[in-house]
Amino acid sequence: VSAEPLHFLQCHSKGNSREDFKTQLWSCVFEPLLDCGARKDPIVSSSRTVATCGGESVCLIDCETGVVLKKYKVATE
């Protein structure tokens, strides 16, 4: 199995700065498989959404398009 990156995002940088390369990403979790009844094909029953946590925010990202769907931010958290 080989993989190549499709998107490079910097959605956890402080102040949305393109110059911030120090803010760390702490965790990344893919959405669980969707319940598709008898269909157990992982491609059909999987989601494209990933949740990432880092800096002061949590982001929900569409892995296929690279679009940040939601960004939750709480200062000093």
C-alpha positions as CSV (number, residue, x, y, z in Angstrom):
1,V,0.0,0.0,0.0
2,S,1.3,3.4,-0.9
3,A,-0.2,6.8,-0.2
4,E,0.5,10.3,-1.3
5,P,-0.8,13.5,0.4
6,L,-3.6,15.3,-1.4
7,H,-3.8,18.4,0.8
8,F,-1.6,20.3,3.2
9,L,-3.6,22.3,5.7
10,Q,-2.5,24.7,8.4
11,C,-5.8,25.2,10.2
12,H,-4.4,25.0,13.7
13,S,-1.9,27.9,13.4
14,K,-2.1,30.8,15.8
15,G,-4.0,33.7,14.4
16,N,-4.4,31.8,11.1
17,S,-0.8,32.8,10.4
18,R,1.0,31.1,7.4
19,E,4.2,31.7,9.3
20,D,3.3,29.6,12.3
21,F,5.0,26.2,12.1
22,K,5.3,25.7,15.9
23,T,1.7,24.9,16.8
24,Q,1.4,21.2,17.2
25,L,-1.4,18.8,16.1
26,W,-2.2,16.7,19.1
27,S,-4.7,14.2,17.7
28,C,-6.4,13.0,14.5
29,V,-9.5,10.7,14.5
30,F,-11.4,9.4,11.5
31,E,-15.2,9.2,11.7
32,P,-16.3,5.6,12.4
33,L,-17.8,3.4,9.7
34,L,-21.4,4.2,8.8
35,D,-24.0,1.6,9.4
36,C,-25.0,0.3,5.9
37,G,-26.9,-2.8,6.9
38,A,-25.8,-5.8,4.9
39,R,-23.2,-3.8,2.9
40,K,-19.9,-4.3,4.5
41,D,-17.7,-2.7,1.8
42,P,-15.4,-0.3,3.7
43,I,-15.2,2.1,0.8
44,V,-19.0,2.4,0.6
45,S,-19.6,2.5,4.3
46,S,-16.8,4.9,5.3
47,S,-16.9,8.6,5.9
48,R,-14.5,11.2,4.4
49,T,-14.5,13.3,7.6
50,V,-11.6,13.5,10.0
51,A,-11.4,15.5,13.3
52,T,-8.1,17.1,14.2
53,C,-7.2,18.8,17.5
54,G,-4.3,21.2,18.0
55,G,-3.4,24.6,19.3
56,E,-6.6,26.3,20.4
57,S,-9.0,24.5,18.0
58,V,-10.7,21.4,16.8
59,C,-11.4,21.0,13.1
60,L,-13.6,18.8,11.1
61,I,-12.1,18.3,7.6
62,D,-13.4,16.6,4.4
63,C,-10.4,14.4,3.4
64,E,-11.4,14.2,-0.2
65,T,-11.7,17.9,-0.9
66,G,-9.4,19.3,1.9
67,V,-12.2,21.7,3.0
68,V,-12.4,22.6,6.7
69,L,-16.1,21.9,7.4
70,K,-16.1,23.3,10.9
71,K,-13.6,24.9,13.2
72,Y,-14.2,25.2,16.9
73,K,-11.9,27.5,18.8
74,V,-11.7,28.4,22.5
75,A,-8.8,30.8,23.5
76,T,-6.5,29.4,26.2
77,E,-7.9,25.8,25.9
